[in-house]
């Protein structure tokens, strides 16, 4: 999981290895593959009306942007331990909250960088209004955060456990 503090991003060893593997693939074999696609499309002739060429160039642009993003992230990364199982909300924790004290109206999510968003569990950034409001709170404590419309919402922390992949 990640925790951004200034320009440093804290990662578990597992998260670092996962991002490094993605970076290595995108900056190596994937780069070669996209260059081959572009060259093959270029050989088809008129580039103005060549949808394959334009699609490959767009894919290349997205891929290069991701390579730059990963390079910056890995450059500022510090590898550390997963959070302790101490009931304190912090990045890397799966958190369950109750809205306005109503323990029937709950939400469970992973507090982590969007880099770790999965289809298994909703992910909220520590920099999001909810993340900022909850960071450092203990099970049983309440927190307030600002909604996009300017109103304030209250939640109570019901659970906070380290994420298990």
C-alpha positions in Angstrom: 0.0 0.0 0.0 1.1 3.6 -0.3 1.2 6.6 1.9 2.4 9.8 0.4 4.2 12.2 2.7 5.6 15.2 0.8 7.5 13.7 -2.1 8.0 10.3 -0.6 5.7 7.4 -1.3 5.7 4.5 1.2 5.2 1.1 -0.3 5.2 -2.4 1.0 7.7 -4.7 -0.6 4.9 -6.5 -2.4 3.5 -3.2 -3.8 6.9 -2.0 -4.9 7.7 -5.3 -6.6 4.3 -5.2 -8.4 4.9 -1.7 -9.7 8.5 -2.4 -10.7 7.4 -5.4 -12.7 4.8 -3.3 -14.5 7.4 -0.6 -15.2 9.9 -3.1 -16.5 7.3 -4.6 -18.8 6.0 -1.3 -20.2 9.5 0.2 -20.7 10.9 -3.0 -22.3 8.8 -5.6 -24.1 5.7 -3.5 -24.4 7.6 -0.7 -25.9 9.0 -3.0 -28.6 5.5 -4.4 -29.3 4.0 -1.0 -29.8 6.8 0.1 -32.0 6.2 -3.0 -34.2 2.5 -2.2 -34.3 3.2 1.4 -35.4 5.7 0.3 -38.1 3.3 -2.4 -39.4 0.5 0.2 -39.6 2.8 2.8 -41.3 3.6 0.2 -44.0 0.0 0.1 -44.9 0.2 3.5 -46.6 -1.7 6.7 -46.2 -1.4 7.7 -42.5 -4.2 10.3 -42.6 -6.9 7.5 -43.0 -5.1 4.7 -41.2 -7.1 3.9 -38.1 -4.6 1.2 -37.0 -1.7 3.7 -37.1 -3.6 6.3 -35.1 -4.8 3.7 -32.5 -1.3 2.4 -32.1 0.1 6.0 -31.6 -2.6 6.7 -29.0 -1.8 3.5 -27.2 1.9 4.4 -27.3 1.1 7.8 -25.7 -0.9 6.3 -22.9 1.8 3.7 -22.3 4.6 6.3 -22.2 2.6 8.4 -19.8 2.2 5.4 -17.5 5.9 4.7 -17.8 6.7 8.3 -16.6 4.2 8.0 -13.8 5.7 4.7 -12.6 9.2 6.0 -12.9 8.4 9.0 -10.7 6.5 6.8 -8.2 9.4 4.3 -7.9 12.0 7.0 -7.7 10.4 8.5 -4.6 9.3 5.2 -3.1 10.5 4.0 0.3 9.8 0.4 1.1 8.4 -0.2 4.5 6.2 -2.5 6.5 2.5 -3.0 6.2 0.5 -1.1 8.8 0.2 -2.7 12.3 -3.1 -4.4 13.2 -3.8 -1.7 15.9 -7.2 -0.4 14.9 -5.8 2.9 13.7 -7.0 4.1 10.3 -4.0 4.7 7.9 -3.0 3.8 4.4 -3.1 0.0 3.8 -6.1 -0.5 6.1 -9.5 -1.9 5.2 -11.8 0.4 7.0 -15.5 0.0 7.9 -17.4 3.1 8.8 -21.0 3.9 9.8 -22.6 7.1 8.5 -24.0 9.5 11.0 -23.8 6.8 13.8 -26.2 4.5 11.9 -24.6 1.1 12.2 -26.9 -0.2 9.5 -25.6 2.3 7.0 -22.0 1.2 6.6 -19.3 1.2 4.0 -16.1 -0.8 3.8 -13.1 0.3 1.7 -9.4 0.1 1.4 -7.5 3.3 2.2 -4.7 3.4 -0.3 -3.4 5.1 -3.4 -5.4 4.6 -6.6 -2.5 2.5 -7.8 -3.9 -0.3 -5.7 -7.6 0.0 -6.6 -8.9 -3.5 -7.2 -12.3 -4.8 -8.3 -12.5 -6.7 -4.9 -12.9 -3.6 -2.7 -13.6 0.1 -3.2 -10.5 2.2 -2.7 -10.3 5.7 -1.2 -7.1 7.8 -1.3 -5.6 9.1 1.9 -5.7 12.5 0.3 -9.5 12.3 -0.4 -11.8 14.3 2.0 -12.9 11.0 3.6 -9.3 9.8 3.8 -8.0 13.0 5.4 -10.9 13.0 7.9 -10.3 9.4 9.0 -6.5 9.2 8.9 -5.2 8.5 12.5 -8.7 7.8 13.9 -9.2 4.7 16.1 -12.0 2.2 16.1 -14.9 3.7 17.9 -13.9 7.3 17.1 -15.9 9.7 14.9 -14.6 11.9 12.1 -16.0 14.7 9.9 -15.2 15.3 6.3 -16.5 17.8 3.7 -18.7 16.6 0.9 -18.3 17.9 -2.7 -21.4 20.1 -2.2 -19.8 21.8 0.8 -21.8 20.0 3.5 -20.2 18.0 6.2 -20.7 14.3 6.9 -19.9 12.3 10.0 -18.7 8.8 10.2 -17.8 6.4 13.0 -14.9 4.0 12.6 -16.3 0.4 13.2 -13.3 -1.6 12.0 -9.7 -1.0 10.7 -7.7 -4.0 9.7 -4.6 -4.4 7.5 -5.4 -5.2 3.9 -4.6 -8.8 2.9 -4.1 -9.3 -0.8 
